[in-house]
């Protein structure tokens, strides 16, 4: 969870000084992977939303992150490590595509 919060903070800082849309979307994809990883480990959605709400970030970044969280929790939670890792990778890819389009 600490890794996730750090990812949100870094995304917020780099979002202001990003050199390209591709770099920004790569950061969003990494954040999405962290969120899905936390989801696959069984952390309740309320804990994630609460943690994000407490961060000192731009309101738009918080809302965008909350949307990623909700989307991740709409996906199933898998029981095997292989399926969990596949879910993390696919969610990161899907988020990148959505961002870049």
ABEGO torsion letter per residue (X at the ends): XAAAAAAAAAAAAAAAABABAAAAAAAAAAAAAAAAAAAAAGBBAAAAAAAAAABBBBAAAAAAAAAAAAAAAABBBBABAAAAAAAAAAAAAAAAAAAAX
